[in-house]
Amino acid sequence: MFLQLLGALRRPLLSLPSFTAVNTIIPASRSILINRALLVPQALSLPSLCDALGQRRFASRGTEYQPSQRKRKRKHGFLARKKTATGRKILARRLLKGRRFLSH
């Protein structure tokens, strides 16, 4: 669904001139109605902004996960869980649930 919507946004609907007129109206509560045409450059349209910001469909991503035993044990290990009150609660919950492994 999202990919179809994204594809529809990237397809040009009409061949537009370099500038598009947009009408704005100030509310009647101010007792003056002004209908004025503002010029918005076509370069500021949504598909071109997406391309300019680097949001491509199949862009390569960075390398997020670089496994390290030391970091894993320090963050999620048994001794790290025993150090804090919330960690001890986690161990107690896993023990009550009957987990085979309480932590790393």
N, C-alpha and C positions, 0 to 999 in steps of 0.2 A: 504494500500500500504506500509506504513512505517513498520507495524508489520510483513508483509511478508518478507520485506527486512531484518529486524532485525532477523527473524527466520532463514533466509538463511545464515546470518553471523555467527550465533551460531552453525549451523550444520557443522560438519567436512567434508571437501571435500574429502580428501584422508588421509590415515594413513601415516603421515610424520615421518621421524626419528627425533631425538631430536634436530638436527640442520639442517637448510635449506641453501643451497648455493645460493647466489645472485650475479649476474654479474654486474660489473660497468665498464664503459668505459669513459676515459678522452677524451674530444673533440680533433679532429685532428688539430685544430688551434694551439695547443701547440707542434705540430710536433712529439709527442710521443703518440702512442696508447698502453694503458696498459689494459689488460683484466685480472682482478683479482677476485678471489672468496672470498667473505666475509661470515663469518658464523654468522647467526642470530638465536638466540635461539628460539625454538618454543613457549616457555613460553611468549614471547613478542608479540604473535599474537593478533589481534584485539578482538576476543571474550573473550579471557582470561583477556585482559586488562579491558574490560567492567565489567566483573565479579569482578575483583580485586578492581575496583574503586567504587563498590557498586551500579552499575546501573542495577538493576534487573527489570523484567517486571512488577511485581505487588508489588513494594515496597511501604510500608506505608509512608505517608507524615506527616509532622508536622501539628500542629493545627495553621493555619494562622489567622483565623478570630475569635477573642474573643470580642463580641459586648459590647460596653460601651456607654451609652447615653451621658455621659459627653464629651468623646473624639469625638464622632460624631458631637455634637453640636459645639464644639470648632473648629473643622476643616471645617465643611460644613454648619454651621448654618447661619442664617440671619445676626446676628451681626458680625460674622467673615467675611462675604462677604462685609458688609458695611464698614469695616475698611480699606480695601485696594482698590486701583484704579482698579486693575484687577477684584476684587470681585464685585465692583459696575458695571463693564462692563458685568459680568456674569448675575447679577440681571436684568440689562437693556435688555439684549438679551432674557432672559427668559420671561420678561414682554411683550416684543414686539411679541414674538412667541405665547403668550397667555397661558402660562403654568399655571395650577391651583395652584401649589405650586412653589414658587420662590426658596426656599431652605429648609433645615431641620429646 
